[in-house]
Amino acid sequence: MDRVIYLAMTGAKQVGLQQAAVAHNLANVSTHGFKEELNVFRALPYVGEGARTRAAVVETTPRTNYTEGVLQQSGRALDVAVRGPGWLAVQDANGQEAYTRMGHLQVSANGILQTTNGLSVLGDAGPISIPPDQEIVIAKDGTISTVPVGENRNAVAIAGRIKLVNPPEADLTRSPDGLFRTKDGVPAQADAAVTLVSGALETSNVNAAEAMVNMISLARQFDMQMRVLRSAEDNHRSADKILALQ
């Protein structure tokens, strides 16, 4: 009896947590460069005196679907998409290096190249500064060229080069802020093999239809766990009645 209760109770809890993960994926179906979060359940027996009959349902370490999204042309000079494996290096809110594939960039009021959510894009020597009143061209290797507005195209200057990295997927971990970091906290080395597509953005790799089907399936699983708990309660009441007659 107790095994049934523990399995149903923990199963319902983990289904609720996975529902939250799927809802998070759906909320980011239009977020450029977003990578789908994956979750799997497994049974875990309790260890200890008097707990031999008990087991719980737990969630395994969340994984990430690193499949590349679709590249959409935007025609905007500050839009870039990573072609194939790789990441853009950015500076997080704590000043540490982190990684993203969201390439919708902008120049801040202070002339710093940033993502649209305010994270500074890192270059070979830190955040990249863009002089005012410049036309910007980003090459496939991340080199940023600038030309003063209205000047001759021959007056080209190099503002910097975006740091592009490609650490092994097994060495990356997703943080609550949506950025990826190396597990050991050591910044990844720049990788010259990573290239960009200028004037394009990568879409989220979340399949909205599959996510909706998954949410329906999880809702049914939660209902099943509740039915198991109700059945355990009914069995307990029936057993009490039988014992009361003896």
C-alpha positions as CSV (number, residue, x, y, z in Angstrom):
1,M,0.0,0.0,0.0
2,D,2.7,2.5,1.0
3,R,4.7,1.8,-2.2
4,V,1.6,2.7,-4.2
5,I,1.1,5.9,-2.3
6,Y,4.8,7.0,-2.5
7,L,4.9,6.3,-6.3
8,A,1.7,8.1,-7.0
9,M,2.5,11.1,-4.7
10,T,6.0,11.7,-6.1
11,G,4.9,10.9,-9.6
12,A,2.2,13.6,-9.5
13,K,4.8,16.1,-8.1
14,Q,7.3,15.3,-10.9
15,V,4.6,15.5,-13.6
16,G,3.7,19.0,-12.3
17,L,7.4,20.0,-12.6
18,Q,7.7,18.6,-16.1
19,Q,4.5,20.5,-17.0
20,A,6.3,23.7,-15.9
21,A,9.3,22.8,-18.2
22,V,7.0,22.2,-21.2
23,A,5.1,25.4,-20.5
24,H,8.5,27.2,-20.4
25,N,9.4,25.7,-23.8
26,L,6.1,26.8,-25.2
27,A,6.5,30.3,-23.8
28,N,9.8,30.5,-25.7
29,V,8.6,29.1,-29.0
30,S,9.2,32.6,-30.6
31,T,12.5,33.3,-28.7
32,H,15.4,33.5,-31.2
33,G,18.1,30.9,-30.5
34,F,16.1,29.2,-27.7
35,K,17.0,25.5,-27.1
36,E,14.3,23.1,-25.9
37,E,14.6,21.7,-22.4
38,L,14.1,17.9,-22.0
39,N,13.1,16.0,-18.9
40,V,12.9,12.2,-18.1
41,F,11.4,10.3,-15.1
42,R,12.9,7.4,-13.3
43,A,12.1,5.3,-10.2
44,L,14.3,5.6,-7.2
45,P,13.9,3.2,-4.2
46,Y,14.2,4.7,-0.7
47,V,17.1,3.5,1.4
48,G,16.9,3.1,5.1
49,E,15.4,1.2,7.9
50,G,11.7,0.6,7.4
51,A,11.8,2.0,3.9
52,R,12.3,-1.1,1.9
53,T,8.9,-1.1,0.3
54,R,9.0,2.5,-0.7
55,A,10.1,4.0,-4.0
56,A,9.8,7.5,-5.5
57,V,9.5,9.0,-8.9
58,V,12.3,11.5,-9.6
59,E,13.3,13.7,-12.5
60,T,16.7,12.9,-14.1
61,T,19.1,15.8,-14.7
62,P,17.4,18.1,-17.3
63,R,18.9,17.8,-20.7
64,T,18.9,20.2,-23.7
65,N,17.9,19.7,-27.3
66,Y,20.8,21.3,-29.1
67,T,19.3,20.8,-32.6
68,E,19.7,23.9,-34.8
69,G,16.7,26.1,-35.4
70,V,15.6,27.4,-38.8
71,L,17.5,30.4,-40.1
72,Q,15.3,33.3,-41.1
73,Q,16.5,36.3,-43.1
74,S,15.8,39.6,-41.5
75,G,18.0,41.9,-43.6
76,R,19.0,43.8,-40.4
77,A,22.8,44.5,-40.2
78,L,22.9,43.8,-36.4
79,D,21.1,40.4,-36.7
80,V,23.4,37.4,-36.7
81,A,22.8,33.6,-36.6
82,V,25.3,30.9,-35.7
83,R,25.6,28.5,-38.6
84,G,25.8,25.0,-37.2
85,P,27.3,24.2,-33.8
86,G,28.6,27.1,-31.8
87,W,27.8,30.0,-29.5
88,L,28.1,33.8,-29.1
89,A,30.0,34.8,-25.9
90,V,28.3,37.4,-23.7
91,Q,28.8,39.0,-20.3
92,D,26.2,38.1,-17.8
93,A,24.8,40.3,-15.0
94,N,27.7,39.2,-12.7
95,G,30.3,40.1,-15.3
96,Q,31.1,36.5,-16.1
97,E,31.3,34.9,-19.5
98,A,28.2,33.0,-20.7
99,Y,26.9,31.7,-24.0
100,T,23.8,32.2,-26.2
101,R,22.6,31.7,-29.7
102,M,20.3,34.7,-29.6
103,G,21.8,37.0,-32.2
104,H,19.4,39.9,-32.2
105,L,21.9,42.6,-31.3
106,Q,21.9,46.4,-30.7
107,V,24.2,49.2,-29.8
108,S,23.6,50.7,-26.3
109,A,23.5,54.4,-25.5
110,N,27.1,54.0,-24.3
111,G,28.2,52.5,-27.6
112,I,28.5,48.9,-26.4
113,L,27.3,46.0,-28.6
114,Q,24.7,44.1,-26.7
115,T,21.9,41.6,-27.0
116,T,18.4,43.0,-26.9
117,N,18.1,42.0,-23.3
118,G,21.1,44.1,-22.3
119,L,23.9,41.6,-22.2
120,S,27.3,42.9,-23.6
121,V,28.6,40.8,-26.5
122,L,32.2,39.8,-25.8
123,G,35.1,40.1,-28.2
124,D,38.7,39.1,-28.1
125,A,39.4,41.7,-25.4
126,G,36.1,42.1,-23.6
127,P,32.9,44.0,-24.5
128,I,32.9,45.5,-28.0
129,S,32.6,49.3,-28.4
130,I,31.1,50.8,-31.5
131,P,31.9,54.4,-32.4
132,P,28.8,56.7,-32.8
133,D,27.2,57.3,-36.2
134,Q,28.6,54.2,-37.9
135,E,27.3,51.8,-40.4
136,I,28.0,48.3,-39.2
137,V,28.9,45.1,-41.1
138,I,29.4,41.8,-39.3
139,A,31.5,39.2,-41.3
140,K,31.0,35.5,-41.0
141,D,34.0,35.1,-38.7
142,G,32.5,37.7,-36.3
143,T,34.7,40.6,-37.4
144,I,32.8,43.9,-37.0
145,S,33.6,46.6,-39.6
146,T,32.4,50.1,-39.3
147,V,32.1,53.0,-41.8
148,P,31.1,56.6,-40.8
149,V,27.6,57.4,-42.0
150,G,27.9,59.3,-45.3
151,E,31.6,58.5,-45.7
152,N,33.4,56.7,-48.5
153,R,33.3,52.9,-48.2
154,N,37.1,52.9,-48.3
155,A,37.1,54.4,-44.8
156,V,36.6,51.1,-43.1
157,A,37.6,50.5,-39.5
158,I,37.6,47.3,-37.4
159,A,35.7,47.7,-34.2
160,G,36.4,44.2,-32.9
161,R,35.5,40.5,-33.4
162,I,32.8,38.6,-31.7
163,K,34.0,35.7,-29.6
164,L,32.6,32.5,-31.0
165,V,33.0,29.3,-29.1
166,N,32.0,25.7,-29.5
167,P,32.7,23.7,-26.3
168,P,31.4,20.1,-26.1
169,E,27.7,19.9,-25.3
170,A,28.5,17.6,-22.4
171,D,30.5,20.4,-20.8
172,L,27.7,22.9,-21.0
173,T,24.9,23.5,-18.4
174,R,21.8,25.7,-18.7
175,S,21.4,28.4,-16.0
176,P,18.0,29.8,-14.7
177,D,18.7,33.0,-16.7
178,G,18.5,31.0,-20.0
179,L,22.2,31.3,-20.7
180,F,24.6,28.4,-21.0
181,R,27.9,28.1,-19.1
182,T,30.7,25.6,-18.8
183,K,30.3,23.3,-15.9
184,D,33.7,24.0,-14.5
185,G,33.2,27.8,-14.9
186,V,36.3,28.1,-17.1
187,P,35.7,30.3,-20.2
188,A,35.7,28.3,-23.5
189,Q,38.4,29.0,-26.0
190,A,37.4,30.9,-29.2
191,D,36.8,28.6,-32.1
192,A,37.7,29.9,-35.6
193,A,35.6,27.1,-37.2
194,V,32.3,28.7,-35.9
195,T,30.8,31.0,-38.4
196,L,27.9,33.5,-38.5
197,V,25.2,34.4,-41.0
198,S,24.7,38.2,-41.1
199,G,21.2,39.6,-41.5
200,A,19.6,36.5,-40.2
201,L,18.2,35.0,-36.9
202,E,17.9,31.5,-35.7
203,T,14.4,30.5,-34.6
204,S,13.6,28.4,-31.5
205,N,13.9,24.7,-31.9
206,V,10.7,24.0,-29.9
207,N,8.1,22.3,-31.9
208,A,4.8,23.9,-30.7
209,A,2.6,21.0,-31.8
210,E,4.7,18.4,-30.1
211,A,4.9,20.5,-26.9
212,M,1.1,20.8,-26.9
213,V,0.7,17.0,-27.3
214,N,3.2,16.5,-24.5
215,M,1.2,18.9,-22.2
216,I,-2.0,16.9,-22.8
217,S,-0.1,13.6,-22.1
218,L,1.3,15.0,-18.9
219,A,-2.1,16.2,-17.8
220,R,-3.5,12.7,-18.3
221,Q,-0.5,11.2,-16.3
222,F,-1.3,13.6,-13.5
223,D,-4.9,12.5,-13.5
224,M,-3.8,8.9,-13.4
225,Q,-1.7,9.5,-10.4
226,M,-4.6,11.1,-8.6
227,R,-6.8,8.1,-9.4
228,V,-4.1,5.8,-8.0
229,L,-4.2,7.8,-4.7
230,R,-7.9,7.7,-4.6
231,S,-7.8,3.9,-5.1
232,A,-5.3,3.5,-2.3
233,E,-7.6,5.5,-0.1
234,D,-10.6,3.4,-1.0
235,N,-8.6,0.2,-0.4
236,H,-7.5,1.5,3.0
237,R,-11.1,2.3,4.0
238,S,-12.3,-1.2,2.9
239,A,-9.5,-2.8,4.9
240,D,-10.5,-0.8,8.0
241,K,-14.1,-2.0,7.6
242,I,-13.0,-5.6,7.4
243,L,-10.7,-5.3,10.4
244,A,-13.6,-3.7,12.4
245,L,-15.7,-6.8,11.8
246,Q,-13.2,-9.1,13.4
